[in-house]
Amino acid sequence: MINHVEYIHYNPVKHGLVEVPKNWNYTSFHDYVHRGKYEFDWGANSEIDFMKNIGNE
């Protein structure tokens, strides 16, 4: 499931809406940071590749 959650958090970056996940306001990403699941700069320093079956259901 975490792969799907990460895909959702990274999707605005993938589609060019923001440069990093933390800049997308309409996301649960900030809740995950607050709970200690992610660092605030997660997804900022490199492109994230997902398995072929993630995001293509």
C-alpha positions in Angstrom: 0.0 0.0 0.0 2.8 2.4 0.8 3.9 2.3 -2.9 0.4 3.6 -3.9 0.5 6.3 -1.2 3.9 7.4 -2.4 2.7 7.5 -6.0 -0.2 9.7 -5.0 2.2 12.0 -3.1 4.6 12.2 -6.0 1.9 12.5 -8.8 1.8 16.4 -8.8 5.5 16.4 -9.4 5.3 13.8 -12.1 2.7 15.9 -14.0 4.6 19.1 -13.6 2.2 20.9 -11.2 4.9 21.5 -8.6 8.6 20.9 -8.4 8.5 19.0 -5.1 5.7 17.2 -3.2 5.8 19.6 -0.2 4.7 22.4 -2.5 1.4 20.7 -3.4 -1.2 22.0 -0.8 -4.0 19.5 -1.7 -2.4 16.4 -0.3 -2.1 14.1 2.7 1.7 14.4 2.3 1.9 17.1 5.0 0.1 14.8 7.5 2.6 12.0 6.8 5.4 14.5 7.4 3.8 15.6 10.7 3.5 11.9 11.8 7.1 11.3 11.0 6.5 9.0 8.0 8.4 11.3 5.5 11.1 13.9 5.7 9.8 17.3 4.6 12.1 17.2 1.5 11.0 13.7 0.4 10.9 13.5 -3.4 12.8 16.7 -3.8 16.3 15.6 -4.7 15.6 12.9 -7.3 13.0 11.6 -9.6 11.1 8.6 -8.1 10.5 5.6 -10.3 7.6 3.4 -9.4 6.9 -0.2 -10.3 5.0 -0.6 -13.6 1.8 -1.8 -11.8 1.7 1.3 -9.5 -0.6 4.0 -10.9 -1.8 2.1 -13.9 -4.7 0.1 -12.5 
